[in-house]
Amino acid sequence: MKKGIILTTLTGLLVIYISSCYNNKSDIPALPKVSFLRDVVTVVTSGACGCHNNVNANSASNNAIAFSLPDTVINGLIVRRPKSDAIVARVDTIAKWANDIIGHPGGGNVFLTENQKILFRKWKEQGQPYDGGEIVCDVTGSIKYSTHIVPIYNGTCKSAGCHGGRGPVLDYNRLVANKNTLLVMMNSGGSSGHPGGVIGLSSCVTNTFKTWIVQGQPQ
C-alpha cells in the first residue's frame, strides 16, 4: 500500500515536470535569422575590397559580377541597391565556398572569415534565400569603435585580400591617426582617399564613420 502511494506520487510529479518542460519551450526565444539585405548583401558587396560593388565590377581591370546597382538618392541619402537576383542565384556556390568545398569562385587569394562562413551557412540552411529583411542603419546616439566600427571592419574590410592579409591590419590607434584619410574616403564613398585604390562604401558605412569621427572617435 505504501509503495503504491509513493509510486503514484512520483508518477504525478513526473507528469507535472514533463508538462512544465514543454510549456517552458514557449519561453525560449527563437534564434535570429540571417537577413539577406542587412547581413548577406553587406558582405558580398563590400568584402574582397569591393570587387563586386558597382564601383569596381565589370571595369577594365575587373570582370567580377556586379552585386549592386548604381547608387541612387533616397531622401537625400545615397543608397546602394543590391542586385538581389544576381546574389540569390549564386546561393549554392556561396554555400560551397563557406563550407570549404570550393575556393573563391573568381580565383585569387580571397577567403572568408569564420564569422562570414557561419553567416553564409545559416543563410543557406534557412531555405528561402531572400528574406525581405530591411537594412537598419542607426547613426543616432553614441557611435563607438568597439560596438560600431569593429563590426564593419570585420565584415567588410578584414578579408585575406584586404586588411586581413595583403593590406595592413587596422586597429583603433591606426584609425585615429589616419582620421583625415578616413574623412576623404567617407566623403567620397570610397572613390578617393583609400591607399589601396578605389573601393565602394555604402552610405550606412560612410555615415557611421563620419558620425564616429565627429563625436571624437570614442573607443
Summary of the structure (lengths in Angstrom):
residues: 219
radius of gyration: 23.4
end to end distance: 70.9
largest distance: 91.0
contacts: 600
relative contact order: 0.14
helix: 49%
strand: 5%
